[in-house]
Amino acid sequence: MSIKESGAEDSELQDKSTEAGEGVTQESELSDNVQFSRWEYDPHNPLNWPLWKKTLQVAMISSSGFLASIGTSIVSPARLQLVQEFNVSSTEALIPVALYVFALGFGPLIGSPLSETIGRYPIYVVTVPLGSLFTLGVGFTHDFGSLCFLRFMAGLCWAPVLSVATGTLAETFRPRTRGPVSAFFVLMPFLGPALGPVLGSFIVNRKGWRWTQWMLIFLSLLSMLLTAFGQEMFNTVIQRRLAAKRGMILPPKPPLKQRLQTFLLISVRRPVRMLFTEPIVAFICLYVSAEFGTLFSFFAGVPYTFHSVYNFPLEHSGLVFLSIAIGCVFGLATIMH
C-alpha cells in the first residue's frame, strides 16, 4: 500500500505502504478521494461487475425512472372527478398535474449535486420511499390545497432519480456497451407519461381517481424491491469504503460548513450559471422545454377534448395516447446502435 502525503510523512507512509503491498494511492490534494493505482482492473469497480449485477442496476434505475414519469400523467383523466369532488374549475383541476411536472424540474437541482457528495445509491434508497409517502397522502386527502402540495412534494422526491440515473449508467457501463442500455433507460421517461393516461383512464372510470395513487404505490413497491438488490456505484464512495475497510489512513473530511458552502455555491449554482452563460446549454433547455411542454399539454387537453367534445368514453380517450407509446418504442429501435 503506497500513500502520497506531503512533507516528511510522505516518505514514511510510502515506506509502510509499500511493505504492505496493497498498491493503493491516496492524494491529499483531493482530500475527499482515495485513488487506487489499478482501479481500472479492480473487481470492485462497477465497470468490471458481472453482467447480472449490472442488469440489476439497470432494472433499479429503469423502474424508478418509469415510476417518476408515469406519475405526471396518470391522474390527468381524473379532471372531471376532481372538479366534482373538490368543487374547483376545470382549469384549477389541472394544478396537481402542473405542480408535479414543475417539481420534476427542481428535484435534480438538489439530487444531482447531493449524489456527488453522498453517492448515487442513497438517492434511490431515500427518494423513492419518501415520494411514496407523499403519494399515499394524495390518495387519502380530502382538501384540494393539500392535494396540490402533496403532488408537488411527490414529484420533488422522485425527480432526482431521472438525473442521477445517467451518472449510474456512465459509471457502470463502458462507452462501447453503454449505448443500447442508455437508450433503454431514456425510453422510460417517455413511455411513462404515454402510458399514464391509458392506465389512468381505466382506473379512474372503474375505481375512481384515488386508485391512480394506489397504482403509483404498487409501482413504487416494485421499484423499492429492485433497489434492495442494487448497490453503490459512485467510484469515490466505493474507494473510500474500501480504503477504510483495509485500514488506510483517510484524509479528514472538510468541516460541515465548508461542505454545505461547496454544495450551495458550486454544485447548485453551476447548472444555473451554465444555463445563462453557455449558449448550447440554453438552446438545448429551450428545445427540451418546448418538447415536454407540448407533450404535457396533450395530456391535459386530449382526454378532456375527446371526452367532452367528441363524446368518447373516458377509457377510449385514454387509448389515444397509445400512439405516443408506440412511437417511443419505434424510436428506441432507431437509436439502439
SVG drawing of the C-alpha trace seen along z (x, -y; Angstrom):
<svg xmlns="http://www.w3.org/2000/svg" viewBox="-71 -34 82 46">
<polyline fill="none" stroke="black" stroke-width="0.4" points="0.0,0.0 1.6,-3.3 0.1,-6.6 1.1,-10.1 1.2,-12.7 3.1,-15.9 6.3,-16.6 8.1,-14.1 5.0,-12.0 5.0,-11.3 8.1,-9.1 7.3,-7.4 3.8,-6.4 5.0,-5.4 7.6,-3.0 5.0,-1.5 2.5,-1.2 5.0,0.4 5.7,3.1 2.0,3.8 1.9,4.4 -1.6,3.1 -0.8,0.9 -3.1,-1.9 -2.6,-5.6 -4.2,-8.4 -3.8,-12.0 -4.1,-14.7 -5.0,-17.3 -8.3,-15.6 -8.9,-15.4 -12.1,-13.6 -11.0,-11.0 -9.0,-7.8 -7.5,-6.6 -6.4,-3.0 -3.5,-2.6 -5.1,0.3 -8.7,-0.7 -9.4,-0.1 -8.9,3.6 -10.3,3.8 -13.4,6.1 -15.0,3.5 -15.0,1.1 -18.6,1.0 -17.2,1.2 -15.9,4.7 -19.0,6.0 -20.6,9.2 -23.5,8.8 -26.1,10.0 -25.2,7.2 -25.2,4.6 -28.6,5.8 -30.0,5.3 -28.7,1.7 -30.4,1.1 -33.7,2.6 -33.4,0.4 -32.9,-2.9 -35.4,-2.0 -38.2,-1.1 -37.6,-4.3 -37.5,-6.4 -40.7,-4.9 -42.4,-5.5 -41.3,-9.2 -42.5,-9.8 -45.8,-7.9 -46.8,-9.9 -47.0,-13.0 -50.0,-11.9 -51.8,-9.0 -54.0,-11.5 -54.9,-13.6 -58.0,-11.6 -59.4,-12.4 -60.0,-16.0 -63.8,-15.9 -63.8,-13.9 -61.6,-16.4 -63.9,-19.2 -66.9,-17.5 -65.3,-16.3 -63.3,-19.4 -65.7,-22.0 -63.0,-23.6 -62.9,-24.9 -61.8,-22.8 -58.6,-24.8 -57.8,-24.5 -58.2,-20.7 -55.0,-20.7 -52.9,-22.2 -52.0,-18.9 -50.6,-17.7 -48.8,-21.0 -47.2,-21.1 -45.9,-17.6 -44.2,-18.4 -42.9,-21.7 -41.3,-19.7 -39.6,-17.3 -37.7,-20.3 -36.4,-21.4 -35.7,-18.0 -32.5,-17.3 -31.0,-20.7 -30.8,-19.1 -30.5,-15.4 -27.7,-15.5 -25.2,-17.6 -26.1,-15.6 -25.3,-12.3 -21.8,-13.7 -21.4,-14.0 -23.1,-11.0 -23.2,-8.7 -25.8,-7.5 -27.4,-4.7 -28.7,-6.6 -30.6,-8.8 -32.6,-5.8 -33.0,-4.4 -34.3,-7.6 -36.3,-9.4 -38.4,-6.5 -39.9,-5.7 -40.2,-9.3 -42.1,-10.1 -44.4,-7.1 -45.3,-8.6 -46.4,-11.8 -48.3,-9.8 -50.0,-7.9 -51.1,-11.2 -52.6,-12.3 -54.8,-9.2 -56.2,-10.0 -56.6,-13.7 -59.9,-15.5 -58.6,-19.0 -57.6,-20.4 -54.8,-22.5 -53.3,-19.5 -53.7,-17.5 -51.7,-20.1 -49.0,-20.4 -48.6,-16.6 -48.4,-16.1 -45.6,-18.7 -43.7,-17.0 -44.1,-13.6 -42.6,-15.0 -39.8,-16.7 -38.8,-13.5 -39.0,-11.3 -37.3,-13.8 -33.7,-13.1 -33.8,-9.5 -34.2,-10.8 -31.0,-12.8 -28.8,-10.6 -29.5,-7.6 -27.3,-9.0 -24.4,-9.0 -25.2,-5.5 -25.0,-4.3 -21.8,-6.1 -20.1,-4.5 -21.5,-1.0 -21.0,-0.6 -18.1,-1.3 -18.7,-3.6 -18.8,-0.7 -21.6,1.0 -23.4,-2.0 -25.5,-3.0 -28.2,-0.3 -28.6,-0.4 -28.8,-4.2 -31.4,-4.1 -33.5,-1.6 -33.4,-3.9 -34.2,-7.0 -37.3,-5.2 -38.7,-5.2 -39.3,-9.0 -41.2,-9.0 -43.0,-5.7 -44.3,-6.5 -46.2,-9.7 -47.5,-8.0 -48.9,-5.0 -50.1,-7.1 -53.4,-8.3 -54.0,-4.8 -53.9,-3.2 -55.4,-6.3 -58.5,-6.4 -59.4,-2.8 -58.6,-3.2 -60.5,-6.5 -63.5,-5.1 -63.8,-1.9 -62.3,-2.6 -62.1,-6.4 -59.2,-8.8 -57.7,-7.8 -56.8,-4.4 -54.4,-6.2 -52.3,-6.9 -52.6,-3.3 -51.3,-2.2 -48.3,-4.5 -47.8,-3.0 -47.7,0.5 -45.2,-0.6 -43.1,-2.2 -43.1,1.0 -41.7,2.8 -39.0,0.1 -38.1,0.4 -37.8,4.2 -35.4,3.8 -33.5,1.0 -32.9,3.5 -30.8,5.6 -28.7,2.6 -25.6,1.1 -23.4,-1.9 -21.7,-2.7 -20.1,-6.1 -16.3,-5.5 -15.3,-8.0 -17.6,-6.5 -16.6,-2.9 -12.9,-3.7 -13.3,-5.5 -15.2,-2.5 -12.6,0.0 -9.8,-2.2 -11.4,-2.3 -12.0,1.4 -8.4,2.1 -7.2,-0.2 -5.8,-3.0 -5.4,-6.5 -8.0,-8.6 -7.7,-12.4 -10.1,-14.2 -13.3,-15.4 -13.8,-19.2 -16.0,-20.7 -19.7,-20.5 -20.0,-24.3 -17.4,-24.1 -19.2,-21.1 -22.5,-22.9 -20.9,-26.0 -19.4,-24.0 -22.7,-22.3 -24.7,-25.5 -22.2,-27.8 -20.7,-25.3 -22.9,-22.3 -26.3,-24.1 -25.1,-27.3 -23.2,-25.6 -26.2,-24.4 -27.9,-27.8 -24.7,-29.6 -24.3,-27.3 -27.9,-27.9 -27.2,-31.6 -23.5,-31.6 -23.4,-28.5 -25.4,-29.0 -25.6,-25.3 -27.0,-24.5 -29.5,-27.3 -30.8,-26.2 -31.0,-22.6 -33.0,-23.5 -35.3,-25.6 -35.8,-22.7 -36.5,-20.2 -38.9,-22.6 -40.8,-23.2 -40.9,-19.5 -42.1,-18.5 -44.5,-21.5 -46.2,-20.3 -46.3,-16.7 -47.9,-17.5 -50.3,-20.0 -51.7,-16.9 -52.1,-15.0 -54.2,-17.9 -56.2,-18.7 -56.7,-15.5 -58.7,-13.4 -60.9,-16.4 -61.5,-17.2 -62.2,-13.7 -64.5,-13.0 -66.4,-16.3 -66.4,-17.4 -66.4,-14.1 -68.2,-12.1 -65.5,-9.4 -65.9,-7.2 -63.3,-8.0 -61.4,-4.7 -61.3,-5.3 -60.0,-8.8 -57.1,-7.4 -56.3,-4.9 -55.4,-7.8 -52.1,-8.0 -51.1,-4.5 -49.8,-6.2 -47.2,-8.0 -46.1,-4.9 -45.8,-3.0 -43.8,-5.9 -41.4,-5.8 -40.8,-2.1 -40.1,-2.5 -37.9,-5.5 -35.9,-3.3 -35.2,-0.8 -33.6,-3.6 -31.1,-4.6 -30.1,-1.3 -26.8,-1.3"/>
</svg>
